[in-house]
Amino acid sequence: MTPPLAAIISEISSTQNNHIKILSGPLKGGSNTVYEIQSEHGDRWCLRIPHDDDAASFATKGAAVLKDAKEKRPALLAPTIVYQTNDYTVMEYLDGEALKSRNTQVLPKKRRQVLLDGLAIFLFSLWTLEETQHTQEYKMTYRKLLQSEVNKGLIRALEGNSAWGDPIYYLHRRVRIDSLIPYPDDGVATVKHRDLNAWNVVVNERGLSDVVDWDTSRFMPAPSAIQHPLFIADIPGWLNDDVPKEMIFKEDRDY
């Protein structure tokens, strides 16, 4: 059971030897409740509290990948973990705001290309990370990944979530999984964020600022990781927020 918020704040104050106060929140997401907190010295942090045991497990595994990535790439545009327990995570607070929606009618071409340049540098930094013995615990095989992703989409489509499209897309993919694995399932692995949607991309006036929500990030087979971000990938059945179906971002992918 997750401790009361007051107990969590008290524990953070004790471990950091610093009085902590809440500046804003709660902001409730799909898996975590988030608060902005501040130390008496003015440091601002983000407190993420998982909603249940499953969310906590994802957060722990994702944090291991994020820590490894930040150790190897200190300049990586991702939050630094300040402190973590099984019940919550304290992370660096990031300035900027979520991209939310990538709409070619709203974002001018130059602005989109600046963001794509930043994402290209960010993704290349991830894709060139090497595995360690510590991170192999969270590695998935290509087959397991495909099965997991297809089943997740199928369940959400069957539940009536229109954003996930027609269930027939996922049934078709399930029968093709074996044909998509033409080599031994133990090849080169690299980091995949796995939830690179527009809400997890933080931007400022200069371009890309940070990428957040690393709970589902894992070391995965390179063919599954080296792909376009979800919001420009034009995946059948995937719908971006506030983006019409006919907007498929071919120009962005070609760039």
C-alpha positions as CSV (number, residue, x, y, z in Angstrom):
1,M,0.0,0.0,0.0
2,T,1.3,3.4,-1.0
3,P,2.0,5.6,2.1
4,P,0.0,8.8,2.6
5,L,1.2,11.9,0.8
6,A,2.3,13.6,4.0
7,A,4.4,10.5,4.9
8,I,6.1,10.6,1.5
9,I,6.9,14.3,1.8
10,S,8.3,13.7,5.3
11,E,10.5,10.8,4.1
12,I,11.8,12.9,1.1
13,S,12.6,15.7,3.5
14,S,14.5,13.3,5.8
15,T,16.5,11.6,3.1
16,Q,17.4,14.8,1.4
17,N,18.1,16.6,4.7
18,N,15.9,19.4,3.4
19,H,12.4,20.7,4.1
20,I,10.1,19.9,1.2
21,K,6.9,21.6,0.2
22,I,4.3,21.0,-2.5
23,L,4.1,23.7,-5.1
24,S,1.4,22.2,-7.4
25,G,-0.7,19.1,-8.0
26,P,-2.0,16.6,-8.1
27,L,-1.9,16.0,-11.8
28,K,-3.3,12.5,-12.5
29,G,-2.2,10.5,-15.5
30,G,-2.9,7.0,-16.6
31,S,-0.5,5.3,-14.2
32,N,0.9,8.0,-11.9
33,T,-0.2,11.0,-9.8
34,V,2.3,13.8,-10.2
35,Y,3.2,16.8,-7.9
36,E,5.6,19.6,-8.3
37,I,7.7,19.9,-5.1
38,Q,10.4,22.3,-3.9
39,S,13.2,22.1,-1.4
40,E,14.0,24.9,1.1
41,H,17.0,25.8,-1.1
42,G,14.8,26.4,-4.1
43,D,15.4,23.1,-6.0
44,R,12.2,22.1,-7.9
45,W,11.5,18.4,-8.4
46,C,8.7,16.2,-9.8
47,L,7.2,13.6,-7.4
48,R,5.6,10.7,-9.3
49,I,3.4,8.2,-7.3
50,P,2.3,5.1,-9.1
51,H,-1.4,4.2,-8.9
52,D,-1.0,0.5,-8.2
53,D,1.6,-2.3,-8.0
54,D,1.7,-2.8,-11.8
55,A,2.5,0.9,-12.3
56,A,5.1,0.7,-9.6
57,S,6.8,-2.3,-11.3
58,F,6.9,-0.5,-14.6
59,A,8.3,2.6,-13.0
60,T,11.1,0.6,-11.3
61,K,12.1,-1.1,-14.5
62,G,11.9,2.1,-16.6
63,A,14.0,4.0,-14.0
64,A,16.8,1.4,-14.3
65,V,17.0,2.0,-18.1
66,L,16.8,5.8,-17.6
67,K,19.5,5.8,-15.0
68,D,21.8,3.8,-17.2
69,A,21.1,6.1,-20.2
70,K,21.8,9.2,-18.1
71,E,25.1,7.8,-16.8
72,K,26.3,7.0,-20.3
73,R,24.8,10.1,-21.9
74,P,24.7,12.9,-19.2
75,A,23.5,15.4,-21.8
76,L,20.5,13.3,-22.8
77,L,17.3,15.3,-22.9
78,A,15.6,13.3,-20.1
79,P,15.0,14.0,-16.4
80,T,17.6,13.0,-13.8
81,I,16.3,10.7,-11.0
82,V,16.9,12.4,-7.6
83,Y,15.6,9.7,-5.3
84,Q,13.5,6.5,-5.7
85,T,11.7,3.9,-3.6
86,N,9.2,1.2,-4.5
87,D,6.4,3.6,-3.7
88,Y,7.4,6.8,-5.6
89,T,10.1,8.6,-7.7
90,V,11.5,12.1,-7.3
91,M,12.9,13.5,-10.5
92,E,14.3,16.7,-11.9
93,Y,11.6,19.2,-12.7
94,L,11.6,20.2,-16.4
95,D,10.8,23.6,-17.8
96,G,8.7,23.8,-20.9
97,E,5.4,22.3,-21.9
98,A,4.2,19.1,-23.5
99,L,3.9,19.2,-27.3
100,K,0.5,17.6,-26.9
101,S,-0.5,17.6,-30.6
102,R,1.7,17.6,-33.7
103,N,-0.6,19.2,-36.2
104,T,0.8,20.5,-39.5
105,Q,-2.0,23.1,-39.6
106,V,-0.9,24.5,-36.3
107,L,2.9,24.0,-36.3
108,P,4.7,25.7,-39.2
109,K,7.2,23.7,-41.2
110,K,10.3,25.4,-39.8
111,R,9.2,24.7,-36.2
112,R,8.4,21.1,-37.0
113,Q,11.9,20.6,-38.6
114,V,13.6,22.1,-35.5
115,L,11.8,19.6,-33.3
116,L,12.7,16.8,-35.7
117,D,16.3,17.8,-35.5
118,G,16.2,17.6,-31.7
119,L,14.4,14.3,-31.8
120,A,16.9,12.8,-34.2
121,I,19.8,13.7,-31.9
122,F,17.9,12.4,-28.9
123,L,17.0,9.1,-30.6
124,F,20.5,8.5,-32.0
125,S,21.9,8.9,-28.5
126,L,19.5,6.2,-27.3
127,W,20.0,3.8,-30.2
128,T,23.8,3.9,-29.8
129,L,23.8,2.9,-26.1
130,E,25.3,-0.5,-25.3
131,E,23.7,-3.0,-23.0
132,T,25.1,-3.7,-19.5
133,Q,24.6,-6.7,-17.3
134,H,22.4,-4.5,-15.1
135,T,20.0,-3.6,-17.9
136,Q,19.8,-7.0,-19.5
137,E,17.3,-8.0,-16.8
138,Y,14.8,-5.7,-18.5
139,K,15.5,-6.8,-22.1
140,M,12.6,-8.3,-24.2
141,T,13.0,-10.6,-27.1
142,Y,11.6,-9.4,-30.5
143,R,8.9,-12.1,-30.4
144,K,7.8,-11.2,-26.8
145,L,7.7,-7.5,-27.7
146,L,5.5,-8.1,-30.8
147,Q,3.2,-10.3,-28.9
148,S,2.9,-7.8,-26.1
149,E,2.3,-4.8,-28.4
150,V,-0.3,-6.6,-30.6
151,N,-2.2,-8.0,-27.6
152,K,-2.3,-4.6,-25.9
153,G,-3.7,-3.0,-29.0
154,L,-6.2,-5.7,-29.6
155,I,-7.5,-5.5,-26.0
156,R,-7.9,-1.8,-26.1
157,A,-9.6,-1.9,-29.5
158,L,-12.0,-4.6,-28.3
159,E,-12.8,-2.4,-25.2
160,G,-14.1,0.2,-27.7
161,N,-11.3,2.7,-27.5
162,S,-11.7,4.3,-31.0
163,A,-8.1,5.7,-30.8
164,W,-6.8,2.1,-31.2
165,G,-8.7,1.4,-34.4
166,D,-10.3,-1.7,-35.7
167,P,-9.5,-5.0,-33.9
168,I,-9.0,-6.7,-37.2
169,Y,-5.6,-4.8,-37.6
170,Y,-4.3,-6.6,-34.5
171,L,-5.7,-10.0,-35.4
172,H,-3.9,-9.8,-38.8
173,R,-0.7,-8.8,-37.1
174,R,-0.9,-11.7,-34.6
175,V,-0.9,-14.3,-37.4
176,R,2.1,-12.7,-39.0
177,I,4.4,-12.5,-36.0
178,D,6.5,-15.5,-36.8
179,S,7.1,-14.3,-40.4
180,L,8.5,-11.0,-39.0
181,I,11.3,-12.8,-37.1
182,P,13.6,-14.1,-39.8
183,Y,16.7,-14.5,-37.6
184,P,17.5,-15.9,-34.1
185,D,15.8,-13.8,-31.5
186,D,18.9,-12.8,-29.7
187,G,20.3,-10.0,-31.9
188,V,21.5,-6.5,-31.1
189,A,19.4,-4.6,-28.6
190,T,19.1,-0.9,-27.9
191,V,16.9,1.4,-25.9
192,K,13.3,2.1,-26.9
193,H,11.2,4.7,-25.0
194,R,8.0,2.9,-26.0
195,D,5.7,5.8,-25.3
196,L,7.1,8.5,-27.5
197,N,3.8,10.3,-28.1
198,A,3.3,14.1,-28.3
199,W,2.3,14.3,-24.6
200,N,5.7,13.0,-23.5
201,V,7.7,15.4,-25.6
202,V,8.5,18.6,-23.7
203,V,9.3,21.7,-25.8
204,N,10.3,25.3,-25.3
205,E,10.9,28.2,-27.6
206,R,14.2,26.8,-28.8
207,G,12.8,23.3,-29.7
208,L,13.0,20.0,-27.9
209,S,13.6,20.4,-24.2
210,D,13.2,16.9,-22.7
211,V,11.4,13.5,-23.1
212,V,9.5,12.3,-20.1
213,D,7.6,9.2,-18.9
214,W,10.2,6.4,-19.1
215,D,8.2,3.8,-17.2
216,T,7.9,1.5,-20.3
217,S,11.4,2.0,-21.7
218,R,13.4,-1.1,-22.2
219,F,16.4,-2.5,-24.0
220,M,14.8,-4.2,-27.1
221,P,15.8,-5.7,-30.4
222,A,17.0,-3.0,-32.7
223,P,14.3,-3.5,-35.4
224,S,11.6,-2.6,-32.9
225,A,13.5,0.4,-31.5
226,I,14.8,2.2,-34.5
227,Q,11.6,3.7,-35.7
228,H,9.8,7.0,-36.1
229,P,8.2,8.6,-33.0
230,L,4.6,7.5,-32.7
231,F,3.1,10.9,-33.6
232,I,4.6,10.9,-37.1
233,A,4.8,7.1,-37.8
234,D,1.3,6.8,-39.5
235,I,0.5,3.5,-37.8
236,P,-2.8,2.0,-38.9
237,G,-5.2,2.4,-36.0
238,W,-3.1,4.9,-34.1
239,L,-4.8,8.3,-33.8
240,N,-3.0,11.4,-32.5
241,D,-4.9,13.9,-30.3
242,D,-6.4,16.8,-32.3
243,V,-5.1,15.4,-35.6
244,P,-7.3,14.5,-38.5
245,K,-7.0,11.0,-40.0
246,E,-5.8,12.3,-43.4
247,M,-2.8,14.0,-41.7
248,I,-0.1,11.3,-42.1
249,F,3.1,13.3,-41.8
250,K,4.9,11.9,-44.8
251,E,6.8,15.2,-45.3
252,D,8.1,15.0,-41.7
253,R,9.2,11.4,-42.1
254,D,10.9,12.1,-45.4
255,Y,12.8,15.0,-43.7
